[in-house]
């Protein structure tokens, strides 16, 4: 039987999964951060789901990573991690409440 995670444990797990994804996909992460920075520079709002789709398309179209995958479950954590790296994106990145908001990671 699968172990049930508490609300806080689930947020920590999602955050760990996102950090692991970043470690395994540095090219995609660099592209995400650069795209976020470009949106800020243009003064354009953006959402993490759209950014994830853009990354998926880019990685596929440009053939940068074979077998590239980006699970939608980690997108809230990726949004918070982008804000850590690009704090000036705060007014431009649309985020919703998530279990990762209380993550201690």
C-alpha positions in Angstrom: 0.0 0.0 0.0 1.3 3.4 -0.9 2.4 5.7 1.9 0.3 8.8 2.3 2.2 12.0 2.6 1.1 14.9 4.8 0.4 18.3 3.3 3.9 19.5 4.2 5.6 16.4 3.1 3.9 16.6 -0.3 5.1 20.1 -0.8 8.7 19.1 0.1 8.5 16.1 -2.3 7.3 18.3 -5.2 10.0 20.8 -4.5 12.7 18.0 -4.4 11.3 16.6 -7.6 11.6 20.0 -9.3 15.2 20.5 -8.1 16.1 17.0 -9.3 14.5 17.8 -12.7 16.6 21.0 -12.9 19.7 19.0 -12.2 18.9 16.5 -14.9 17.8 19.1 -17.4 20.2 22.1 -17.1 19.6 23.2 -20.7 15.9 23.4 -20.3 16.2 25.2 -16.9 18.6 27.7 -18.4 16.1 28.3 -21.2 13.3 28.7 -18.7 15.2 31.3 -16.6 16.3 33.2 -19.7 12.8 33.3 -21.0 11.5 34.6 -17.7 14.2 37.3 -17.8 13.2 38.2 -21.3 9.5 38.5 -20.3 10.5 40.8 -17.4 12.6 42.9 -19.7 9.7 43.2 -22.1 7.3 44.0 -19.2 5.1 41.0 -20.1 3.2 38.8 -17.7 3.5 35.1 -18.1 2.3 31.8 -16.5 4.4 28.8 -15.5 2.2 26.4 -17.6 2.8 28.5 -20.7 6.5 28.6 -20.0 6.6 24.8 -19.5 4.8 24.3 -22.8 7.3 26.7 -24.5 10.2 24.7 -23.1 8.7 21.4 -24.2 8.3 22.8 -27.7 11.8 24.2 -27.8 13.4 21.1 -26.5 11.5 19.0 -29.1 11.8 21.4 -32.0 15.5 22.0 -31.6 16.2 18.4 -30.7 18.2 19.5 -27.6 17.3 16.6 -25.3 16.4 13.1 -26.4 13.4 11.8 -24.4 12.7 15.1 -22.8 10.0 15.1 -20.2 8.5 17.8 -18.0 5.8 16.7 -15.5 3.1 19.3 -14.9 3.1 18.3 -11.2 6.4 20.2 -10.6 5.4 23.4 -12.4 4.3 25.2 -9.2 7.7 24.4 -7.7 9.5 25.6 -10.8 7.6 28.9 -10.6 8.9 29.4 -7.1 12.4 28.5 -8.1 12.3 30.9 -11.0 11.3 33.6 -8.5 14.3 32.7 -6.4 16.6 33.2 -9.5 14.7 36.1 -11.0 13.1 38.0 -8.2 12.2 40.9 -10.5 9.8 38.5 -12.2 7.4 38.6 -9.1 5.0 41.1 -10.7 5.0 39.3 -14.0 4.8 35.6 -13.1 1.2 34.5 -12.4 1.2 31.9 -9.6 -1.6 30.2 -7.7 -1.5 28.8 -4.2 0.2 25.4 -4.0 1.4 22.8 -1.5 5.0 24.0 -2.3 4.3 27.4 -0.7 5.0 25.9 2.7 7.9 23.8 1.7 11.0 24.2 3.8 13.3 23.4 1.0 
